[in-house]
Amino acid sequence: NNKSKVKIAPKYYKTQKQKLLIELMEDNLLKTSDLFLGKDEELKIDIITKVRNSLMHDIVIIHPGSKYQMLVPTLMQSDDFKVFANELLKTFDTGVTDLAVENIAFDKYFGDEDDLKNEIIEAIGEEGSVVLNTESGGVLVSKVDDNYSVKKVVANHLNKLGSKIAFDLMDESDGTQRLLDIIPALNGILNENITFIIDEIDQSLHPSLLKALIKKTMSSKENQGQLIFSTHESNLLDLDIFRQDEIWFAEKNKNTQCTELYSLSEFKPRYDLDIRKGYLKGRFGGIPFLASLDELNWISENA
């Protein structure tokens, strides 16, 4: 049906992407309800494939409960990363002297879980290895000759005599564990053209530690990647660290119940303004609406 086709003169094409969209719609290959990138395998168009691959491989999202599962192979394969991680842990006074990889006998680690062991052995195959996800991060199970072994990361501390004592990562504080989840992203920003998106970056981290970490990351001229994060930590509202257009607020629309995003630059504040103080006073929005605490009836008359 030619009447239903969209016709736009070539001179009005805003971008190559818009032109491609129009052509696909005219040929009935893309419906208005279809996702553009979801047609990659069907359309075999180079620009769609590149964008899809970029979204899949060049963007890493770290949720509040995310655990970096590749810590064992990364520590084993990269001396630079090992130095980077250990220096950060010591700089922030975590009590960890260094991270180490500990070998554990296959049967000792998995005990009597024969079905799981058989499944892992099948997955490994001949002279191979697999990374298993755990609550404290991944463990590496490998086969060398006819022997199976498990490798996991431990955190070394020094006792009063100066001897090293290995701690399981689950025994570390929440702050140290969170730092271990973020360190690979910080190293990646330095060395890879990848965008890391960290949700609630302030979780379990001391405000002073977090601010120092972000300031160091943002000031580095060697960064190859990009960092995007969400936070409730108002101490990070600092124009000595971020440009105005790099600070965005999120506020729920009371009428639509949708979250709206807007930049600090829209307010055009003076560069000497205390952004944190202004935000907490509600000057830029993005703060919750709180009912009067005096009106809350915490004590029941029938209690």
N, C-alpha and C positions, 0 to 999 in steps of 0.2 A: 504494500500500500504506500505509494509515493507521497500521499498527503500527510502521512504520519512521520515522514522522515524530517530530520533537522537539517536545515540548510544555512550555512554561514559562509559568507564571502571570504576567500583566503586572506584578504588584507585585514580582516577582523580577528584572525586567530591570535590570541594573546601569547600562547606558548606552543611549543611542539607537542606537549602533553595534551593540550586542549584539542589540537588538530587530530591527534590520534584517537581521542575519546569520541569525537564527532564521527570520524570515519567508521569506528567500530559500531556505533549506534546506528548509522545509516545502513550498515551491512547486517544489522540485527544480530551481531555477535556479542553485544553487551547490553543487557537490560538495565533500566534505571535502578533496579534493586540489587544488581550484581556488584560484588567487590571487584575493583579493577585488578588488584594483585592476585585475586583468587583464580584468574583466568590464565595464569602463567603457563601451565602445562598444556592447556588447550590452544592458546594463541601462538606460543613460541615466538614472542616479540622480544628482541634483545633488551630494550629499555625496561620492560616489565621485569624480566629475569634479573637484571642488575639491581633494580630497586628492591625486589623481594629478597635477593641474597644479602643485600646490605642490611635490611631489617633483621634478617635471621642471624647473621654472623658478626655484624659490626655494632650491634646494640646489645648490651648486657644489663639485665634488670636484677637488682639485689633487693629482695623483700626483707622486712624485719626478721622473719624466721629463716632466711636463706643461710645455708652453710656451704662454704667453698669446699667442694668435694675433691678437687684436684691438688690438694696441698702436698700429698706424699710425692707424686711424680714430679711436681714443680720443684720441690726442694731437692730432689735427687738429680734433676736434670739441669738446674740453673744455679750456679754458685752466686751469680749476681743477685738473683731473687733472695737467696738465703741470707746474704749479707744485708740486703735492703730490709727484709723482715726483722732480722735480729737487731739491727740498729734502731729501728722504730720502737720495738718492744722495750729495749733498754732506755731509750730516750724518754719514753713516757712512764718510766718508773713502775712497770708492771710486776717487777720481781723476777721476770723470766730472763735468764742469762742467754739462752739460745734455744732454738727449736732443733729437735733431732728426730731421726727416723729409727724406730725400734722394730726389730724382727721378732715375730711370735710364731711358734709352731702352729701349723694348720689345725691339727686336732685339738690343741689346747685352746685356740681362739673360738672355734665353733662347737666344741664339746660333743654332745650326743646328737646334734642336729644333722642326722645322716642324709635326709632328703635335701636339705639346703646344700650340704657339702657336695653331693652328687650333681646338683644343678650347677654349682659353681665350676666344678671340674669339667663338666660338659661345655660350659661357656668359654672356659680358658682354652681348651683344645691342646695342641702340641706346642710346648715352649712359648706359651702366651701369658697374658695377664688381664685382669679386669679390675675396675675400681668399683667398690661397693659403697653405696651411700649409707652413712650412719648419722646419728644425732650430733656427734662431735666432729663430723667431717669424714671424707672418704678414706677407706682403707684399701690398700693395693694387695691383691692376691695374685701371686705369680707361681709359675711352674718352671723349675730349672732341673734338667735331667728328669728324674722320677720323683722329685721332692716338691712339695707345695709349701709356700710360706706366706705369712701375712705381715704387711708392713703398715705401721700407723705412726702418726706424728705425736711426739710427747714434748712437753715443755720442761726444760731443765731449770732447777733452782739451786742455789747454794745454801748448804746448812752452815751452822756455826763454825765448823771445822774447815769450811771452804770446799767441801766435796759436793759434787753434783748429785741431785736427787731428781728423778724423772717423775713428772706429774701427768696424769691423763688430762687431755684438754677439757673434759667435762668437769674436772676439779678446779679449773681456773674460774676467776670471777666473771660475771656476765660482761663487764666492760672489756676484759682481756679477750674473751671469746668474740665479742662484737668487733674488736680491733682486728682480730685474725680474719674475720670475714671481709673486712674492708681493705686490708693491706694488699691483697692481689689486685684489687681495682686501682689502687693508687699506683702500684707498679705498672699496671697496664696503661694508665693514662700517660705515664712517662715514656713508654716504649712502643705503644701500638696505636694505630689510628682507629680507636674504638670509643664509642660513647657509653659511659657507665651511668646508669640511672639507679640511684640509691634511695629507697623509700624509708623515711624516718631515720636519717643518718645519725641523729642525736640519741638513738636508743642505747641506753646503758653506758653512754660515754659522758665523762665529766665535761661541763661547758667550757672550761679553760683548755682542756686537752683537745676538744673538738675544734675550737676556734683556732688554736695554734696549728692543728693539722690542716684545716681548710686554708688558712693563710699561707702556709708553706706550699701547698699544692697549687694555689692560684697564682702565687708569685713566681713559680718556676718557669723559666723561659725554654725549658727543654721538653715541655709537654707536647705529645703528639696526639693524644686523645682528648676527650671532653668529659666533664663531670656535670651531671644534673642531679639535684637531690631535693627531697622535701624534708621539712623540719618544722618543729614548733619552738626551736631555740632562738629567742629574740636577740641574743648576744651576737648572732651572725649578721644582723642588720647593720653592717658597717661599710661605709663608702670608701674606707681605706683598703677594703678587700675586694668589693664588687663595684662594677659600674651600676648606674641606676637602671639601665635596661636589662641587667642580669638578675635583678631582684623582682620576683613575681609573687603576688598574693592570690590566695584562693578564698572565695567567699560564696556561701550558699545563698541563692536567690530565694527569698521567702515566698514568692508567688509561684515560681516554677519548681522549686526544690532542686534546681540544677546548680552545680558548682561552676562559678565563673572565674576566669583567670584574667588578671590585668597587671600591668607592669608599674613599678614605682615611677618610671620616667613619665607616665601620664600625669603625675601630680607636679612635675617640674620643681622639686624641692631645691632649696639652696644647698650647695655642697658642704656648707659648714653646719647643716642641721643635724641634730641628734635623731637619726632615723628610728632607732630602737625606742626612744622615749616617745616620739610622735606616734609610732605604731601602737604601743601599749595604751596610749590615750585615745585610740580609735581614729586617728587622723587619716589613716590609709585604709580603714576597713579591715576585713579579713580576720576579725576577732569574734569569738562566740557571743551570742546574746544571752546574758545571764539574768534570770529572774531575781528579784530581791530575796536574799537569804532569810530575811525576817518573815517572809510570807510562807516559808516552807514549814509545815507542821511535822517536825521530826518525832514529837512525843505523842503517842496515841492516848486519847483519854480513856480508852478501854483496856490499856495495858495493865 
